[in-house]
Amino acid sequence: MSARTLRAEGLSVETWRETRRGPGREAVPLVREASLDLVTGEVLALVGASGSGKSLACAALLGVLPPGTRQGGGRILLDGIEADPAALRGRAVATVLQAPRTAFNPLRTLADHAAETLAVADLRGAAARAATAEAFAAVGLGDDSRIPGLYPFQMSGGMLQRAMIALALMSAAPFLVADEPTTDLDLVAQKRILDLLAGLVRARGLGLLIVTHDLGVVARLADRMAVMEAGRIVEAGPAARLFAAPAAPATRALLAAHRALHGEPA
Amino acid sequence: MRPAVPASPPVVLAGLLAAVFLLLALLGPMLAPHDPLAVDLAHRFAPASLPHPLGTDHLGRDILSRLVAGARTTLGAVLAVLTLVVALGLAVGGLAGMLGGRIDTALMRLCDVFLTVPTFVLALFMIGALGTGLANVVAAIALSHWAWYARIVRGLVLELKTRDYVLAARIAGAPRRAIFSEHILPGVVPPLAALATLDIGHMALHVAGLSFLGLGVQPPTPEWGVMINDARAFFWTRPLLVVWPGLAIALAVLAFNRLGDALRDRLDPALTAERGL
């Protein structure tokens, strides 16, 4: 699949609670009319404080909303054509989750996980082994042939995150969603993973959506950024412009917080 | 790569005993010294002797041979019951847990109906509807127990569904069938195996109990419950006739219970921690 653009249009996610008076339920909006544009070869950063709806917007994009929430509206367009998120998962969009330790089944080896991902693309046998080796090599896990046979508990967090990126590459999806991919890692591993992602975007022309609250990550990687606050995208545009001339109060607050913590202009 | 935990002596003993019972059930007819159905009225109520180590019953049949042959009947019926119960429980609980929503609600209310009535009463009712006989007893016991298994399977599935690696598999585009067999089932099977092992004794009591009441296995087929029923009339004069099959049932229940306990401790550490062991 060689799609060029992936657009989430007007995504709304809501939960519900009992109305205070009388029977019935009322909707509580969590994500309001969020739109995101992914283009292959570009990095879009979705930033915002905790609880601003970043992860839910991603879940809605992938069609995997957690129980207790439902989609209130919006649609997904692949190259301008409306698509079912379930049909995109693992084919047009691959995903890297935040916590590598829990994202692997402890009873399954890396090779098992790879086989599962490749089965979605109908790759089996020798072709699957070749694709596995290629993807592991691309993330720097290719120099030891024992790695695919390892169980998750036999690997470090950084290795697992690399392995998860390798799984995402195996799907050969043109778009990659990375939800806080470095949050659980130490600084050295963070830098390696970010370098790896940046390199993959360049080398393979991936369209990367990276969710983060770390503006340092945005500054390193992103071409464009979108800022979320209270479920809304309050500002979006080229990352350089938003860093130089933030318009929305939420953007300014994030930048101020980052400068206060790191003591240098981000 | 589980660290080897040494089994305690009672567990080893229970395991050996259970193995003996299973061996008897498998090889029964080959090991029995006599034909368990051979009537020999000249030697009725014979005391223990070399040809008849446990004596003979009111028809002169060799008691040891009947006990050995009975192991196959009783444990075979238990195996059939457990297979049915586990299959039904996995199917219903798996569907309810995986699909959720209205299907889940409907299946669980159905379970509630079966859970409301005490199992033995429900089994008696089923036999009343289906008629007596070993196959009907197996069906009745399975139908009165599957709801417990379905409930437990559903709970395990719901819990496993919240794991990140299940989300990761969904996001990777894996179909629901593959997620169930790859990520859910491996977490459901060990506790279910422990539960089934624990229930061997319980089910054996049901089979023997229903046969004792004359609803299950019919005489002259050797079965422990039937043997106790046969011996009932001579209880005051020949109490040993009741004791032998009773001892077989008690030992089998004890052995499989202890084994199931150990299996649960091994396979379900969370449960062990909960009980403060």
Interface residues (C-beta under 8 A of the other chain):
Chain A: L62 V64 R89 G90 R91 A94 T95 L97 A99 T102 A103 F104 N105 P106 L107 R108 D112 E116 T117 A119 V120 Y151 M164 L167 S171
Chain B: M1 R163 D164 Y165 L167 A168 A169 R170 I171 A172 G173 A174 A178 E182 H183 P186 G187
